[in-house]
């Protein structure tokens, strides 16, 4: 799967992402995917999609469904951040937060915005391992992700989202408010 994700061809992406959405439900599969650098490949495809948004339709950018599937895979991976320092490190190192914030700011589909915000919320509330042996090693935690989200302008985008007309009223009531609550809880707790 990861060798297919290394390719920039959209044909490869259309074959891999539906399979990944099924496989990554299993924790063991997420661990293997993470060890193979999967988070970075997902984030890269989301960033490539953003960079190609100014191009003409059908010039090689990911479809809305593919973007949804990529975001869904990152959302699934974000559930392991509470237990895995390696997963947190990969999310930080591989630029997943800026890719997710870009989806919140520019996605035309509510289902993509909801998933991106949920993944960001999972990152915001994760904690660093308490029993880490290496006291000199910097630990990635929710506070690190929050700083990155703020630096990417997420607060501004969330404020703008409140003014937007949504088809799904639960998006504004649930996801956006829970995301903001997670930020404040983490800021106070961290």
N, C-alpha and C positions, 0 to 999 in steps of 0.2 A: 504494500500500500504506500509506504513512504517513498519508494523509488518512483512510483507513478506520480506522487505529489511533487516530486522534485522537478518533473517536467512542467513547462509552462503551457503546454498544449491543453486547450479546453476539452479536447476529446478525452484526455486522460482524467481530467477533473470530473467529467460527467460519468465516468465509469467508477471512479473511486469513492466519491462522496456519498452516494446512496448506500454503499456497502459499509462505509465508516459509521454512518448514523446508526446502523444496526449493531456493528461490532463493539463500538465504544460504550455501549450500555453496560458491558461487562467490565468490572474493575481490572481484572487481569489483562484484558485487551488494552485498556487505557494505560496501564503501567508499561506494557511492551511498546505501545505507540509513543509514549513519552520518552522512553529510553532511546528510541530511534529518531528522536528530534521532531516528532510529529507536530508539536505546538508551533514550532517555527515555520513549518511548511503551510499550516493552516493560516497563520497570521500573514505570511508572505502573499498567499493567494488573495486574501482580503485587501491587502495594501495594493497589489497589482490591479485589482478591480477598481479601486479608488483612483489610481493614476490613469486608468483608461476611461474614466467616466466622461472625459471631454471628447473622446473619439466617437466616430460614427457608430451607429448600431451594427451589431453583428461583425465587428472588427476584432473579435477575439476576447472580449470581456466576459466575465462570468455572468450567467443568467441570474435572475432574482432567486430562482429555486436553488441554484448552486451556492449563492451567497447565504441563503437560509441554512443550507446543509453545512457549510463551513462554520457558520456561527453556532449552529446546534452542536457541532463537534467540539468547538472551544468551550461552550457552555457545559457539556458533559465533562470535559477535562477539568474545568474549574471546580468540580465537586471534590477532587482529590487534593486541592490546595490546603485544606485543613490538616491533612495527615502527611503530606509529602513536601519536604523542603526542596527536593529536586524539581517537583512540578512547579512550585512557586518560583524557583530560580529560572525555569524555562519560560514561564509566562513573562517574567521581567526581562530576561535577556533577549527574547525573541520578538519583542515589540507587539505583543498581543493587546496590551491596554490601548495604545494609540489606534490600532486597527478596530477594536471594539468601539472606542469613542467616535471614530469616524463613521461607523455604522449608525450610531445613535444620532449623529448630526445630519447624515445625508440619506439615510435609507428611506425609500418611498413606501416600504411595507411595514405595517405595524408589527407583524409577527417577527420580523428581523429586529426591530427596535426592542421589543419585549425580551427576546433572547439575549441581545447584547447587554441590556441593562441588568438582566438576571445574572449573567456571567460576571459583569463588573461588581455587582453586589456580593457575589460569592468571593471574589478577590478582596473586596474591601473588608470583609469580616474575618478573613483567615488570620490565624495567629502563628507566630514562629514556634518551632519546637522548643519545649521547655528543657528537655534533657539532651540538648545538643552537646557533644563532647568538645567541639572546638570553640572555645570561648572567644577566640580572636576572630573567628569567621563572622562576617556580617550576615545577619539573618533577614531573609525577606519575609515581610509580614503585610498585613492589611494596610498599615500606615504607609509603607513604601508604595503600594499600589494607589492609595488615596492621593498621595502627593503627585504621582504620575497622572492620575485622572484629572486632578485640578490643573496641572500644568498643560494638559491637552484641551482644557476649556470645557470639561463636562458640565460644570455647574451652570455655565451660560447656556449650554444646549438644553439642559433639563428645564431651566427657566423658560426658554423659548417653547419647549414642548407643552408647557402648561397652557399656552395661548393657542396652540394648534387644535383644530377640530379632529377628533379621533372617532372612528367608527366604533371602536371597542371602548366603552366607558371604564372598564376595569383596568385598562392600560394606565390611565391617569390616576385612578383611585388606588390601584394596587401596586403595580410595578414601580412607577415613578416615586410614589410616597415611601414604599419600602426601601428603595434605593437611597433616597435622601435620609431616611431614618438610619440605615446602615452606616452612612457616612458620619452622621453625628455621633452615633454610638461608638464607632471606632475612633473618631477624633477625641472624644472624651475619655474613652478607655485606654487609648494608646498614649 
